Amino acid sequence: MSDVTGPDPRGTSHEPRTPGPAETGAAAKTAGAARTTGPAKAGGLREVARRAGVSVTTASHALNGVGRVGAETRERVLAVAAEIGYRANPNARGLRGARTGLLGLTHRSAVEGGVTDIEYFVKIVNAATWTAMAHDYSLVLVPPSLDGRPFESLPLDGTIVIDPLTDDPLLTRLSGMGVPVVTTGRDLARKDAFPWVDNELSTCALAAFDHLAATGARRIGLLTGSTGQSYDEDAAGAYRDWCARTGNPVLMDRAEPGTDSTDAARRLLDRPDRPDALYVVMEKFGFATLAVCRELGLGVPEDVQIVVGADGEFARSARPALTALDLAPEEIGKQAAQLLIELVQGGGAVTGDLPRHRLVPATLLRRASTREPS
């Protein structure tokens, strides 16, 4: 297959150049090395094209994986680019005004061993995708990475980051690249540094604690995580404040990152002064808590009442069905996409009357794992 027709950067021909046998495959690397004197130096796209003996258009297409470029030509261009230290910066193209129509989305909890409350995540992605499409954008699901490298090779106009870590290195990297960012949940070390959409999780937790107290529970405990993400820390802070105000003993444990939380649930429920009710921050924690209750011969809700902090299929289908908080993930996904598109179209700044930070209300869904208020 021949190269894409384009002007030769040396001005000698407008016809596509077909490489000779000595310049193909591994031999091309040798030929490129022979043309280079001294140590390799970083160069631009025109230098890559000149050394590879192709047009600038062909070099660009080969580096970006588009257009009709033969495999041998692409290999030669990539070899030259690596030799002189050239690396395309797709995000720089966006900053110069050439938007790609692509928005990224990544989930930070997955770094700790897999997406946790899967239904919550899927609903956010679906809502964000439809909202993006309504504004002529496409959503790209980006694999999680602590160092953010996948984002350097993607021509994204902006990115949604779900549940960022505290002092998240990905947010630092994206900010340095000039990529507009919206988070769902907050980086607690930089609460106001990035636009975000979230639930008022402190208020949500208080609603759960108050509900359990109204049913007659007197030793209400908390099972949360130790990732440092905002949903964990919001619940822990609200719980300590609530205990101080109501006189409830502090009965709290944290699940280690990447675990199923069974050990933490067992530590809470096997202690002499065990809780008679538990608020568990994540849906998967509810699964572990039910299993430990069965293991210890504790009835739900007779001996232990359970409220989970995020509703999902497991909470609805468990036996007994679990009282849960509906965090409205569809609305969170929709508003996150809207806010990001506003950022992109505003050149990285929030414009108009829409706020930089948005709170989405949650609803407590009462089910069989808790008793009726007395």
C-alpha positions as CSV (number, residue, x, y, z in Angstrom):
1,M,0.0,0.0,0.0
2,S,1.4,3.4,-0.9
3,D,1.7,6.5,1.3
4,V,-1.0,9.2,1.4
5,T,-0.3,11.8,-1.3
6,G,1.0,15.0,0.1
7,P,3.6,17.7,-0.6
8,D,7.2,16.4,0.0
9,P,8.8,18.6,2.6
10,R,11.9,18.9,0.5
11,G,9.9,20.3,-2.4
12,T,11.2,17.8,-5.0
13,S,7.9,16.0,-5.8
14,H,4.2,16.0,-5.2
15,E,3.9,12.3,-5.9
16,P,3.8,9.7,-3.1
17,R,7.2,8.3,-2.4
18,T,7.6,4.5,-2.4
19,P,10.5,3.3,-0.1
20,G,13.1,1.1,-1.7
21,P,14.0,-2.3,-0.3
22,A,16.9,-0.9,1.6
23,E,14.7,1.5,3.5
24,T,12.0,-0.9,4.6
25,G,11.6,-2.8,7.9
26,A,14.6,-3.1,10.1
27,A,16.8,-1.7,7.2
28,A,14.9,1.6,7.5
29,K,16.2,2.0,11.0
30,T,19.7,1.4,9.8
31,A,19.3,3.9,7.0
32,G,17.8,6.5,9.4
33,A,20.8,6.0,11.8
34,A,23.2,6.4,8.9
35,R,21.7,9.8,8.1
36,T,22.1,11.0,11.7
37,T,25.3,12.4,12.9
38,G,26.0,12.9,16.6
39,P,23.6,12.3,19.4
40,A,19.8,12.2,18.7
41,K,18.1,15.5,19.3
42,A,14.4,16.3,19.8
43,G,12.8,17.6,16.7
44,G,9.4,18.6,15.3
45,L,7.0,16.9,12.9
46,R,8.8,18.3,9.8
47,E,12.1,16.9,11.0
48,V,10.5,13.5,11.4
49,A,9.0,13.7,7.9
50,R,12.4,14.8,6.4
51,R,14.4,12.0,8.0
52,A,11.8,9.4,7.1
53,G,11.5,10.6,3.5
54,V,7.8,11.2,3.6
55,S,5.5,14.2,3.5
56,V,4.5,16.0,6.7
57,T,0.9,14.8,6.2
58,T,2.0,11.1,5.9
59,A,4.2,11.5,9.0
60,S,1.3,13.0,10.9
61,H,-1.0,10.2,9.8
62,A,1.6,7.5,10.7
63,L,2.2,8.9,14.2
64,N,-1.5,9.3,14.9
65,G,-2.7,6.0,13.4
66,V,-5.0,7.6,10.8
67,G,-5.2,7.8,7.1
68,R,-3.9,5.2,4.5
69,V,-0.3,4.6,5.5
70,G,1.5,1.4,4.7
71,A,2.8,-0.7,7.6
72,E,6.4,-0.3,6.5
73,T,6.1,3.4,6.2
74,R,4.5,3.7,9.5
75,E,7.2,1.6,11.1
76,R,9.9,3.9,9.5
77,V,8.2,7.1,10.8
78,L,7.8,5.7,14.3
79,A,11.4,4.6,14.3
80,V,12.6,8.1,13.3
81,A,10.3,9.7,15.9
82,A,11.7,7.5,18.6
83,E,15.2,8.2,17.4
84,I,15.0,12.0,17.7
85,G,12.7,12.0,20.7
86,Y,9.6,13.4,19.0
87,R,6.3,12.8,20.7
88,A,2.9,14.0,19.4
89,N,1.0,16.0,22.0
90,P,-2.7,15.6,21.0
91,N,-3.8,17.8,24.0
92,A,-1.7,20.6,22.7
93,R,-3.7,20.5,19.4
94,G,-6.8,21.0,21.5
95,L,-5.3,24.0,23.4
96,R,-4.6,25.6,20.0
97,G,-8.3,25.5,19.3
98,A,-8.6,22.3,17.3
99,R,-11.1,20.4,19.5
100,T,-11.5,16.7,18.9
101,G,-15.0,16.2,20.3
102,L,-13.7,13.5,22.7
103,L,-14.2,13.6,26.4
104,G,-12.5,11.1,28.7
105,L,-13.9,9.4,31.8
106,T,-12.0,7.3,34.4
107,H,-12.7,5.8,37.8
108,R,-10.1,6.1,40.5
109,S,-11.5,3.4,42.8
110,A,-10.5,0.8,40.2
111,V,-6.8,1.5,41.0
112,E,-7.5,-0.2,44.3
113,G,-8.5,-3.6,42.8
114,G,-11.6,-3.1,40.7
115,V,-14.7,-0.9,40.4
116,T,-16.6,-1.2,43.6
117,D,-20.2,-0.3,43.3
118,I,-20.6,-1.3,39.7
119,E,-24.2,-0.2,39.2
120,Y,-23.4,3.3,40.5
121,F,-20.4,3.5,38.1
122,V,-22.4,2.2,35.0
123,K,-25.2,4.7,35.6
124,I,-22.8,7.6,35.8
125,V,-21.1,6.5,32.5
126,N,-24.5,6.0,30.7
127,A,-25.8,9.4,31.7
128,A,-22.6,11.1,30.9
129,T,-22.4,9.4,27.5
130,W,-25.9,10.4,26.5
131,T,-25.4,14.0,27.7
132,A,-22.1,14.2,25.7
133,M,-23.8,12.9,22.6
134,A,-26.6,15.5,22.9
135,H,-23.8,18.1,22.7
136,D,-22.0,16.4,19.8
137,Y,-19.2,14.9,21.9
138,S,-18.2,11.3,22.4
139,L,-17.1,9.8,25.7
140,V,-13.9,7.6,25.9
141,L,-13.6,5.3,28.9
142,V,-9.9,5.5,30.0
143,P,-8.3,2.7,32.0
144,P,-7.3,3.8,35.5
145,S,-3.6,4.6,36.1
146,L,-1.8,6.2,39.0
147,D,0.6,8.0,36.7
148,G,-1.9,9.2,34.1
149,R,0.1,7.9,31.1
150,P,-3.0,6.8,29.0
151,F,-4.1,10.4,28.9
152,E,-0.9,11.6,27.2
153,S,-1.7,9.6,24.0
154,L,-5.4,10.5,23.8
155,P,-6.6,13.7,22.0
156,L,-9.2,14.6,24.7
157,D,-10.9,18.0,25.0
158,G,-11.6,17.3,28.8
159,T,-12.0,14.5,31.3
160,I,-14.3,13.4,34.1
161,V,-12.6,11.7,37.0
162,I,-14.9,9.6,39.3
163,D,-13.9,9.5,43.0
164,P,-10.5,11.1,42.9
165,L,-7.9,10.2,45.5
166,T,-6.7,12.7,48.1
167,D,-4.0,14.9,46.5
168,D,-4.6,12.8,43.4
169,P,-1.5,12.6,41.1
170,L,-3.7,12.2,38.0
171,L,-5.4,15.5,38.6
172,T,-2.0,17.1,39.0
173,R,-0.9,15.6,35.7
174,L,-4.0,16.5,33.8
175,S,-3.8,20.1,35.1
176,G,-0.2,20.3,34.0
177,M,-1.3,19.1,30.5
178,G,-3.9,21.8,30.3
179,V,-6.8,19.3,30.1
180,P,-10.1,20.6,31.7
181,V,-11.2,18.3,34.5
182,V,-14.5,17.8,36.4
183,T,-14.6,15.3,39.3
184,T,-17.5,13.4,40.8
185,G,-16.5,13.3,44.5
186,R,-13.7,15.7,45.5
187,D,-9.9,15.6,46.0
188,L,-10.0,16.5,49.7
189,A,-6.6,18.1,49.6
190,R,-7.8,20.5,46.9
191,K,-11.5,20.9,47.5
192,D,-11.9,24.0,45.4
193,A,-9.1,23.4,42.8
194,F,-11.3,21.5,40.4
195,P,-15.0,21.8,39.5
196,W,-17.0,18.9,40.9
197,V,-20.4,17.2,41.2
198,D,-21.2,15.3,44.4
199,N,-23.8,14.3,46.9
200,E,-23.9,16.0,50.3
201,L,-22.6,12.8,51.8
202,S,-22.3,14.1,55.3
203,T,-26.0,14.9,55.3
204,C,-26.7,11.5,53.7
205,A,-24.9,9.7,56.5
206,L,-26.7,11.8,59.2
207,A,-30.0,10.7,57.6
208,A,-29.0,7.1,58.0
209,F,-27.8,7.5,61.6
210,D,-31.0,9.3,62.5
211,H,-33.1,6.7,60.9
212,L,-31.4,3.9,62.8
213,A,-31.7,5.8,66.1
214,A,-35.4,6.3,65.4
215,T,-35.8,2.5,65.2
216,G,-34.4,2.1,68.7
217,A,-30.8,1.3,67.9
218,R,-28.4,2.4,70.6
219,R,-25.0,1.3,69.4
220,I,-24.8,2.5,65.9
221,G,-21.5,1.6,64.1
222,L,-19.8,2.6,60.9
223,L,-17.9,0.5,58.4
224,T,-16.0,2.6,55.9
225,G,-12.9,2.3,53.7
226,S,-9.4,3.6,54.1
227,T,-8.7,4.9,50.6
228,G,-8.8,8.6,51.6
229,Q,-11.5,9.3,49.0
230,S,-14.2,11.8,49.8
231,Y,-17.0,9.4,50.3
232,D,-15.1,7.5,53.0
233,E,-13.9,10.6,54.8
234,D,-17.3,12.4,54.6
235,A,-19.0,9.5,56.3
236,A,-16.3,9.2,59.0
237,G,-16.4,12.8,59.8
238,A,-20.1,13.0,59.9
239,Y,-20.2,9.9,62.2
240,R,-17.8,11.2,64.7
241,D,-19.7,14.5,64.9
242,W,-23.0,12.7,65.2
243,C,-21.6,10.4,68.0
244,A,-20.3,13.5,69.9
245,R,-23.7,15.2,69.6
246,T,-25.9,12.2,70.5
247,G,-23.7,10.3,73.0
248,N,-23.5,7.2,70.7
249,P,-20.3,5.2,71.4
250,V,-17.8,5.4,68.5
251,L,-17.9,1.9,66.9
252,M,-16.0,2.3,63.7
253,D,-13.7,0.2,61.5
254,R,-12.1,0.6,58.1
255,A,-11.7,-1.9,55.3
256,E,-8.3,-2.1,53.7
257,P,-8.0,-1.1,50.0
258,G,-8.5,-4.0,47.7
259,T,-10.2,-6.3,50.3
260,D,-13.7,-7.6,50.5
261,S,-14.2,-5.9,53.9
262,T,-15.1,-9.1,55.6
263,D,-12.4,-8.8,58.2
264,A,-13.5,-5.3,59.2
265,A,-17.1,-6.3,59.5
266,R,-16.1,-9.3,61.6
267,R,-14.0,-7.1,63.9
268,L,-17.1,-4.9,64.5
269,L,-19.7,-7.6,65.0
270,D,-17.5,-9.9,67.1
271,R,-16.6,-7.4,69.8
272,P,-18.3,-7.6,73.2
273,D,-20.0,-4.3,72.8
274,R,-20.9,-5.0,69.1
275,P,-23.1,-2.5,67.3
276,D,-26.8,-3.2,67.0
277,A,-26.9,-1.3,63.8
278,L,-24.4,-0.5,61.0
279,Y,-24.1,2.1,58.3
280,V,-21.8,0.6,55.7
281,V,-20.5,3.1,53.1
282,M,-20.3,0.9,50.1
283,E,-22.7,-1.7,48.6
284,K,-20.0,-4.4,48.6
285,F,-19.5,-3.8,52.4
286,G,-23.2,-4.7,52.8
287,F,-22.5,-8.1,51.2
288,A,-19.6,-8.7,53.6
289,T,-21.7,-7.6,56.6
290,L,-24.6,-9.9,55.8
291,A,-22.1,-12.9,55.4
292,V,-20.5,-12.1,58.8
293,C,-24.0,-11.9,60.4
294,R,-24.8,-15.4,59.1
295,E,-21.5,-16.7,60.3
296,L,-22.0,-15.3,63.8
297,G,-25.7,-16.3,64.0
298,L,-26.9,-12.7,64.1
299,G,-30.3,-12.0,62.7
300,V,-31.0,-9.0,60.4
301,P,-32.7,-6.8,61.5
302,E,-33.5,-8.5,64.8
303,D,-29.9,-8.3,66.1
304,V,-28.2,-6.0,63.7
305,Q,-29.7,-3.4,61.4
306,I,-27.9,-2.5,58.2
307,V,-28.0,0.6,55.9
308,V,-25.7,0.8,52.9
309,G,-24.5,4.1,51.5
310,A,-25.1,3.3,47.8
311,D,-28.1,1.5,46.3
312,G,-27.7,-1.2,43.7
313,E,-28.9,-4.6,42.5
314,F,-27.3,-6.5,45.4
315,A,-28.9,-4.2,48.0
316,R,-32.3,-4.7,46.3
317,S,-32.0,-8.5,45.9
318,A,-30.3,-9.4,49.2
319,R,-32.2,-11.4,51.8
320,P,-33.3,-9.4,53.6
321,A,-33.3,-6.5,51.2
322,L,-31.0,-3.7,52.4
323,T,-32.0,-0.2,53.3
324,A,-29.9,2.0,51.1
325,L,-29.1,5.5,49.9
326,D,-30.1,6.3,46.3
327,L,-27.2,8.7,45.3
328,A,-28.9,9.5,42.0
329,P,-25.8,8.5,39.8
330,E,-27.7,9.3,36.6
331,E,-28.0,12.9,37.7
332,I,-24.4,13.1,38.8
333,G,-23.2,11.8,35.4
334,K,-25.5,14.2,33.5
335,Q,-24.3,17.2,35.5
336,A,-20.7,16.2,35.4
337,A,-20.8,16.0,31.6
338,Q,-22.7,19.3,31.3
339,L,-20.1,21.0,33.5
340,L,-17.2,19.6,31.6
341,I,-18.7,20.7,28.3
342,E,-19.1,24.1,29.7
343,L,-15.5,24.2,30.7
344,V,-14.3,23.0,27.3
345,Q,-16.4,25.5,25.4
346,G,-15.3,28.3,27.8
347,G,-11.6,27.6,27.3
348,G,-11.2,25.9,30.7
349,A,-13.1,28.4,32.8
350,V,-16.7,28.2,34.2
351,T,-18.9,30.8,32.5
352,G,-22.5,31.9,32.9
353,D,-24.7,31.4,35.9
354,L,-24.0,27.7,36.5
355,P,-22.0,27.0,39.7
356,R,-18.5,25.5,39.7
357,H,-19.6,23.0,42.4
358,R,-22.9,21.1,42.3
359,L,-24.7,19.0,44.9
360,V,-27.1,16.3,44.0
361,P,-29.6,15.2,46.6
362,A,-29.8,11.6,47.8
363,T,-32.8,9.6,49.0
364,L,-33.0,7.0,51.9
365,L,-34.8,3.9,50.6
366,R,-36.2,1.9,53.6
367,R,-36.2,-1.9,53.2
368,A,-36.3,-5.0,55.4
369,S,-32.8,-4.7,56.9
370,T,-34.0,-2.0,59.2
371,R,-37.0,-1.8,61.5
372,E,-39.8,0.7,61.4
373,P,-39.2,3.9,63.5
374,S,-40.8,3.5,66.9
